[in-house]
Amino acid sequence: MSERVTISVANHIADVRFNRPDKMNALDTEQIDAIVAAGEKLAAMEGIRAIVLSGEGRAFCAGLDMGNFAASAAAASSADKGKNDSPLQKTLAERTHGNANKFQHIVLQWRRLKAPVIAAVHGPCIGGGLQFASAADIRVVAPDAKMSIMEMRWGLIPDMGSYTTWRSFVRDDILRELTYTNRIFTGEEGKELGFVTHLSDDPHAKAMEIATEIASKHPQAVQLAKALINKLPDLNEDEILMMESEGQDQVSRTPNQVEAVYAFMQKRAANFTD
């Protein structure tokens, strides 16, 4: 069997691809485990300044593999016969990765990586797929991509951590409508609704272009800027101002910051160290 998530690195950019094209990169148990492993590998890698996340084949990610999910639910129901509490509920409530469960972690790990993540989205980006894209710093989406907060179709709620990301860029009434109805919208409409940063007929190429620009910047400054932006929804004004000051103290007057100034003045590419 081919590797479920592939990672290739060049010029400080990690090109990460979901690799289950025959199933439109849908999430079964093996795919989920591979995504967790990929995130852990990226977190440990040195010299990564930007990450592009995309899907092989016809889709970014079509969400849960419902055949796999139905089999798991049936097994849980059989094991739980005669009991009041669902083992699935107990499993989801258990915090296995810091403040998250495994399913929340596979999405939020992309937001928590030090380097910025750019999602390159084409084809179906449904349910869990949209939640992966929503955890990225930047989303480049094909105009005809098909997107949906799909969970309500199956009598479920979105539960992969995306309420923590959507609150920062989706208007409240829009989020409610899309969650309650699970209607499908295109990448073009997604731009109007707040889900899409850029539209592109070639999302991967555009994402790599953005990643190349990010990778040319002072890497520690970019990482600190991301850390601050990630925390904005949870901080008050005093905390934001202090985090700004502390971050600036960490990067200013360092060799990389001096190099950024000289490179700009001398009209050349900067030579940063990681």
Buried (B, 14 or more C-beta within 10 A) or exposed (E): EEEBBBBEBEEBBBBBBBBBBEBBBBBBEEBBBBBBEBBEEBEEBEEBBBBBBBBBBEBBBBBBBBEBBEEBEEEBEEEBEEEEEBEBEEEBEEEEBEEBBBBBBBBBBBBBBBBBBBBBBBBBBBBBBBBBBBBBBBBBBBBEBBBBBBBBBBEEEBBBBBBBBBEEEBEEEBBEEBBEEBBBBBBBBBBEBBBBBBBBEEBBEBBBBBBBEBBBBBBBBBBBBBEBEBEEEEEEEEEBEEBEEEBEEEBEEBEBBEBBEEBEEEEEEBEBEE
